[in-house]
Amino acid sequence: MNGTKSEELALLGGPKAVTVEGKERWPVPTDRIKAKICELIDKGVFWEAGTGISLELERRLAFYIGTKYCLSQNNGTSALWAAYYAIGVGPGDEVLHPAYTFIASIAPAVHLGARPVFCEIDPKTLTIDPADMERRITSRTKAVSVVHIHGNVCDMDAIIAVAERHRLALIEDCSHSLGGEWDGRKLGSIGSVGCFSMQGGPLDGKPLPAGEGGFITTNRRELYERILFFGHLNRAGLADMFSNPLYREMAPTNSGLKFRPHPWAMAMALVMQESLDERNRQRRMYREKIYSGLSGVPGISTVHDHAKATPAGFYGGMHFIYKPNELGGLPLGRFLKALQAEGVLLYRWNYGLTHRLRIFARGFDLYDRGGPLTGDYPGYAEGTLPVTEGVHSRIFGMPTFINEAPNYSDQVIAAFKKVIGRYDRLLWLERLAKRVSPSQL
Amino acid sequence: MNGTKSEELALLGGPKAVTVEGKERWPVPTDRIKAKICELIDKGVFWEAGTGISLELERRLAFYIGTKYCLSQNNGTSALWAAYYAIGVGPGDEVLHPAYTFIASIAPAVHLGARPVFCEIDPKTLTIDPADMERRITSRTKAVSVVHIHGNVCDMDAIIAVAERHRLALIEDCSHSLGGEWDGRKLGSIGSVGCFSMQGGPLDGKPLPAGEGGFITTNRRELYERILFFGHLNRAGLADMFSNPLYREMAPTNSGLKFRPHPWAMAMALVMQESLDERNRQRRMYREKIYSGLSGVPGISTVHDHAKATPAGFYGGMHFIYKPNELGGLPLGRFLKALQAEGVLLYRWNYGLTHRLRIFARGFDLYDRGGPLTGDYPGYAEGTLPVTEGVHSRIFGMPTFINEAPNYSDQVIAAFKKVIGRYDRLLWLERLAKRVSPSQL
């Protein structure tokens, strides 16, 4: 290890290991976004239904993901909603979900009447464990909904094998991972349907940020038509897009719902799309640099990428799993405080345990009519998913950077090594803390 | 009548009655909209959840409408969806709707499982007929959903009396009529919930256009909380907004759905709100001028405003009901062609007969699981709602203007009088048409 090891921890008055500010240096194309939107306003484009900017974006994304069809939506939730509708999820069905994800990945299926069944995650990748998933399949299982969380790619070979063996529809929630690949194929082109959120801003948002927005990809004509039918009311030329004669007859009102996005949001996404691959590459390199710099260091492990996986997007940052038993039982909170004192920008932020949210842990009558989370819904007590719960309490994250400040990552690595190398000082502090008032520490 | 009466119809080679172009002269505040959005982008505002611009707009609109609560939504459909959810509409319920409206007013209730029951409209106002509405109430009726269509105000005294007599929730769809009043109270503050679309652009969109957007108003705390719970995931400070302890426990994920609008759309609405009253006043004056100029003219009647009503918004324009029996049975199509030939800008555009849309006329299994439009759903054959069908085939419309070109309305009135005064010429043409090939006429 390096020279900083012998220095006192910053938490205890020593010098900070990180002296460079970790602020993102990638220049947000603010002027281009503004120009594109102002151009639309000057042209009088305030909304679109399957034309103009939105259609252009859909075509580019279908090409990029490598699917026959792509439809823009007003957010990722509505993308998932339409996807669940398309595959026919409804009352009496069960859908398999990872126990570690964002609620929006699950909620639309529940609102369609399906019961969520939560599966363990693989502690090495933080994504759904295909073996555990398969164990939870029943005669009522209709679909598997997997999430490439924080850009970490699911084990798609194993997942596809399970889905095919049991003839289940497969939804890929790629909201965090746009641009990622499995065995050379883009995420979102592998399952029955790919769903993407475009929520957020250029630096902290989804990989292709639009403020609010989303999109869906599929290769299957019947799913494309059902997505159109569900939420693309009044889309231009709609009747001609339907091969289903009944849908054709019902166009353009369709099912009466409208999920189309704001064209200005799509304009922002178009501008951001130009830099998508570059941003992904840079963030991936940054993550790689930190991960390999900390490889083999005691006390932490980094998220594992499958050999066939190209991770991307990294929404929510890069993650570590803390191993307190390798550091004398040092609590995670103290460990993170020491890193932060060294000047490392990190957060304990991650999604809560999904199955332990009040709505799923104890069930809830969403519509005051019973429904999938009532009756014989088992709920999820603490300890129901021990693997996920065990790893979840030890996850912490750091932002990835597109264009880091010079030496920032080197200093971050050094800070980790310094803190880990002197964990005995933190254990001493921990013992001391038990004897004195907490406010003094 | 005036001098143009004796001149030949433009359709038959005579001079046009309208020589002024009817183009809108009101200056769209394009620069202010662009500036407001660019300001947000410069500040890094790409999304908001209950803060900033969206919160400011909600507060202004609550004050404007005169309700305790207002929540912004991503479109009018989701506003209606949340409203139907809030009042507890679901499977087994019936909801009363006018047979002449846009499908988005109805579809969310159907997607929640309720069966639509279509009611006749009053041919004088084009809005729901309260007496017919009351006749259709059964033990399953849960709510009445009325639409102030094209800005024409429903007979709210009669509607409220029916709703109260039968203890029904009352939804006001004010998408076309923002700023309108009944007896001095703003539309959207009278029923249980007011729903508003903000779809469209500054000249052809809803009264408060945002490209895509919507909002909901209510005075009832429990409905406000249910709207928040249904679709306002991750709204800032959410837990503290709930008096319901269960909702408080479930915040900020709530029911897992997200219906929030794009902040740039809300920025546009904020700019447009400054001119809302002025635009409404000008359009109302224009409509009044044309209506009074054509008062008592044979062959057409204008939409009637109730004494307590202040119409506003006028989305979809101003409307007339054609009375062919007063013009020797002259078909509407020929009549409109003659007016257009005179240079009158008009359209036969109006919503289709809602109950005669395929989905409602014959029923449809939306979720492949049965549902409200299957089983004993009666459907609506032609002739089921004779009053609405009778008037619907005779409706035609014209745009209203905020700032008309000088003399345009006078020339329009003259054109109507000219065509109506020489309807014998059109009848002659009609008789001739029956003897020669249609392409020659």
Interface residues (C-beta under 8 A of the other chain):
Chain A: T30 I33 K34 I37 C38 I41 D42 G44 F46 W47 N74 N75 T77 Y85 G88 G90 P91 I103 A104 I106 A107 P108 V110 H111 L112 G113 Q199 G200 G201 P202 G205 P209 A210 G211 E212 L233 E249 M250 T253 S255 G256 L257 K258 R260 P261 H262 P263 W264 A265 M268 L357 R358 I359 F364 L366 Y367 D368 R369
Chain B: T30 I33 K34 I37 C38 I41 D42 G44 F46 W47 N74 N75 T77 Y85 G88 G90 P91 I103 A104 I106 A107 P108 V110 H111 L112 G113 Q199 G200 G201 P202 G205 P209 A210 G211 E212 L233 E249 M250 T253 S255 G256 L257 K258 R260 P261 H262 P263 W264 A265 M268 L357 R358 I359 F364 L366 Y367 D368 R369
